[in-house]
Amino acid sequence: MSNTTPSETAPPPSGERQRQPATDRAYRHVKAGLLDGSHPDGHLLSEGEIAQTLGMSRTPVREAFLRLQSEGFLRLYPKRGALVVPITPAEAHSLLEARLALESFAIDKLAALGERHLVTVGRRLLDHPACDPGELSDSEMHEADRDFHAQLVAAADSPVVTDLYSALRDRQLRITSTARTHEASRRTAVTEQHNGLVTALRDGDAAEAKRRLREHLTHTMRAIGMSEDFPTPGQ
């Protein structure tokens, strides 16, 4: 008797396919490629090629393209395809400024609640994969980095700020997908920066934590080819 189960050799049952409409499958497939850098800025996507890859008609792919256009990821050109909208340097800089503001707020609020709150968050984040990425793939490392910072913001227990930060998630991933994490030097630097930030939090040093955060995000700007700096506090 064979040890192979039907699920190992057969396609997903029809019920499972029905629970995952074709448009949603196409949307998730294309969006994953946008976020992990498989579909780079300026690339022209073909309805036909995506449909063939997914084994579906062009209609759900077209609907997925329309949805992604409404979210600002694609720009449709009839009978030609969908252009991956480039992220401008101004948009990238603005996003990183927003991250700096929201994450700095989180650190300030934790400090205002008392040193022990900083210490608790620092100790918890010491074990986060972003502090020791090991053999993570590029996409896993991007996700670990995003989750690390999201946990810091969430720790401040400010629902509106957390929601604002979450709304930036996809745009963050698109930007950081170009940050050359496949290079060993970049991975090492990011890991050291995360650990420096966590150590400052664990030591209850809010000022040092914010300095480390600014240094980390500045390094991200350099990694994606930007030379601008953040405004200096007090200027």
C-alpha positions in Angstrom: 0.0 0.0 0.0 1.3 3.4 -0.9 2.0 5.9 1.9 1.2 8.8 -0.3 -2.0 10.6 0.7 -4.4 12.1 -1.9 -3.5 15.6 -0.8 0.1 15.0 -1.7 -0.6 14.2 -5.3 -4.0 15.9 -6.2 -4.8 19.6 -6.6 -6.7 21.4 -3.9 -10.3 20.2 -3.6 -13.0 22.3 -5.4 -14.4 23.5 -2.1 -11.0 25.0 -1.1 -10.8 26.7 -4.5 -14.3 28.1 -4.0 -13.2 29.6 -0.7 -10.4 31.4 -2.5 -12.0 33.3 -5.4 -9.8 33.7 -8.5 -9.6 37.5 -8.2 -8.4 37.2 -4.6 -5.8 34.6 -5.6 -4.6 36.8 -8.4 -4.5 39.9 -6.1 -2.4 38.1 -3.5 -0.1 36.6 -6.1 0.7 39.9 -7.8 0.9 41.9 -4.5 3.4 39.4 -3.1 5.6 40.0 -6.1 5.3 43.8 -5.6 6.3 43.6 -1.9 9.2 41.2 -2.3 10.7 43.0 -5.2 9.9 40.3 -7.8 8.0 43.0 -9.8 10.3 46.0 -9.6 9.4 49.6 -10.1 8.7 50.4 -13.8 8.1 46.8 -14.7 5.1 46.1 -17.1 2.9 43.2 -15.9 1.0 41.2 -18.5 -2.6 40.0 -17.8 -2.0 37.0 -20.0 1.3 35.9 -18.3 -0.2 36.2 -14.8 -3.3 34.3 -15.9 -1.3 31.6 -17.4 0.9 31.3 -14.3 -2.1 30.9 -12.1 -4.1 28.8 -14.5 -7.1 31.1 -14.7 -8.7 33.5 -17.2 -7.7 37.1 -17.7 -10.9 38.5 -16.1 -9.9 37.9 -12.4 -6.4 39.1 -13.2 -7.8 42.3 -14.7 -9.9 42.8 -11.6 -6.9 42.3 -9.3 -5.0 44.8 -11.4 -7.8 47.3 -10.9 -7.7 46.8 -7.2 -4.0 47.3 -7.0 -4.3 50.4 -9.1 -6.8 51.8 -6.6 -4.2 51.2 -3.9 -1.5 53.0 -5.8 0.7 50.1 -6.8 -0.1 49.8 -10.5 -1.1 52.1 -13.4 -3.1 50.4 -16.1 -2.6 50.9 -19.8 -5.3 49.3 -21.9 -4.1 46.5 -24.2 -0.6 46.9 -22.9 -0.6 45.8 -19.3 0.0 47.3 -15.8 3.0 49.4 -14.9 4.5 49.0 -11.4 4.3 52.6 -10.1 7.8 53.6 -9.0 8.3 54.8 -5.5 9.7 58.3 -5.7 12.6 59.4 -3.4 10.2 62.0 -1.8 7.7 59.3 -1.0 10.4 57.0 0.5 11.8 59.9 2.6 8.3 60.9 3.8 7.5 57.3 4.8 10.7 57.0 6.8 10.0 60.3 8.5 6.6 59.0 9.5 8.2 55.9 10.9 10.7 57.9 12.9 7.9 60.1 14.3 5.6 57.2 15.3 8.3 55.0 16.7 9.9 57.9 18.6 6.5 58.6 20.1 6.2 55.0 21.2 9.6 55.2 23.0 8.6 58.6 24.6 5.3 57.1 25.8 6.9 54.1 27.3 9.4 56.3 29.1 6.6 58.5 30.4 4.9 55.4 31.8 8.0 54.5 33.7 11.5 53.0 33.1 10.2 49.5 33.8 8.0 49.7 30.7 11.1 50.4 28.5 13.0 47.6 30.2 10.1 45.1 29.7 9.8 45.8 26.0 13.6 45.7 25.6 13.8 42.3 27.2 11.0 40.9 25.1 12.5 42.2 21.9 15.9 40.7 22.6 14.5 37.3 21.5 13.0 38.6 18.3 14.2 37.1 15.1 15.1 40.5 13.8 17.9 40.6 16.4 19.4 37.3 15.1 18.1 36.7 11.6 20.3 33.6 11.0 19.2 31.8 7.8 16.1 33.9 7.1 15.4 34.5 3.4 15.3 38.1 2.2 11.5 38.2 2.3 11.5 36.6 5.8 14.0 39.2 7.0 11.9 42.1 5.6 8.9 40.7 7.5 10.9 40.2 10.7 12.2 43.8 10.5 8.6 45.1 10.0 7.3 43.0 12.9 10.1 44.1 15.2 9.2 47.8 14.8 5.5 47.1 14.8 5.8 45.4 18.2 7.7 48.5 19.5 4.9 50.8 18.4 2.2 48.4 19.7 3.9 48.3 23.1 3.0 52.0 23.6 -0.7 50.9 23.7 -2.0 53.8 21.6 -4.6 52.3 19.2 -4.7 55.2 16.8 -0.9 55.3 16.5 -0.8 51.6 16.0 -3.4 51.8 13.3 -1.5 54.6 11.5 1.7 52.5 11.7 -0.1 49.4 10.4 -1.5 51.4 7.4 2.1 52.0 6.3 2.9 48.3 6.3 2.7 47.5 2.5 4.5 50.7 1.5 7.3 49.9 4.0 7.8 46.5 2.6 8.0 47.8 -1.0 10.7 50.3 0.0 12.7 47.9 2.2 12.6 45.2 -0.6 15.2 47.4 -2.4 17.5 47.7 0.6 20.0 45.0 -0.5 19.4 42.6 2.5 21.1 39.9 0.4 24.4 41.5 1.1 26.1 40.1 4.2 27.3 43.6 5.4 23.8 45.0 5.2 22.3 42.0 7.2 25.1 42.4 9.8 24.5 46.1 10.2 20.7 45.8 10.5 21.1 43.1 13.2 23.6 45.2 15.1 21.3 48.2 14.9 18.3 46.3 16.2 20.4 44.9 19.1 21.6 48.4 19.9 18.1 49.7 20.0 16.9 46.8 22.2 19.8 47.2 24.6 19.0 50.9 25.1 15.4 50.0 25.8 16.4 47.2 28.2 18.7 49.7 30.0 15.8 52.1 30.3 17.6 54.8 28.3 14.9 56.4 26.1 17.3 59.1 24.7 19.8 56.4 23.5 17.0 54.3 22.1 15.7 57.2 20.0 19.3 57.9 18.8 19.7 54.3 17.8 16.4 54.4 16.0 17.3 57.5 14.0 20.7 55.9 13.2 18.9 52.7 12.0 16.4 54.5 9.8 19.2 56.8 8.4 21.1 53.6 7.4 17.9 52.3 5.7 17.8 55.6 3.6 21.4 55.1 2.6 20.8 51.4 1.6 18.0 52.4 -0.8 20.2 55.1 -2.4 19.0 58.3 -0.6 21.4 60.9 0.7 18.9 63.1 2.6 19.0 63.3 6.4 16.2 63.6 8.9 15.6 67.1 10.3 17.7 67.6 13.4 15.7 67.9 16.6 15.5 71.5 17.8 16.1 73.1 14.4 
